[in-house]
């Protein structure tokens, strides 16, 4: 299943809902979605991963780019609804030290 992304903004908070799989080509699209969020105007990004079935290293790299952009303006990001197998992968990479990873 191809990745889909729905973006909603509420003031200085952006919510993204990701569904499907994030392979290399989809990661490039994901970067475009992230770049559409001005990091110094968006203070918090909440990414719902409950519909995500796969994420490769390219997709994880895009999360790190978003985190870096937000952190440079004192913004935050958090992942919600993270499938357990993806949460385990992200925690094994110690990404939970950078941003919140929740399975709820």
MOVENCOR-V603255 format. One line per field, one symbol per residue. phi: phi as a letter, one per 30 degrees, with the letter a starting at -180 (. if undefined). psi: psi as a letter, one per 20 degrees, with the letter a starting at -180 (. if undefined). burial: + if it has 9 or more other ideal C-beta (glycine too) atoms within 8 Angstrom, else -. Layout:
phi: ???
psi: ???
burial: ???
This chain:
phi: .ddbbccbcbicccccccbjbcceddddddedddddcdddcccbbccdcdcdcabcddddddddddedddddcicbbbcbhdeeddedddddcidddcbdbccc
psi: pqqqpppppncjppppopqbqnagghhhhghggghioohihohpppoojhjpiqpahgghhhghgggggghikkrrqqpqkpqhhgggghhhjkiihgqpoqi.
burial: --+-+-+-----+++++++++++--++++++-++--+-+--+++++++++++--++-++++++++++-+++-+-+++++++++--++-+++---++--+-++--
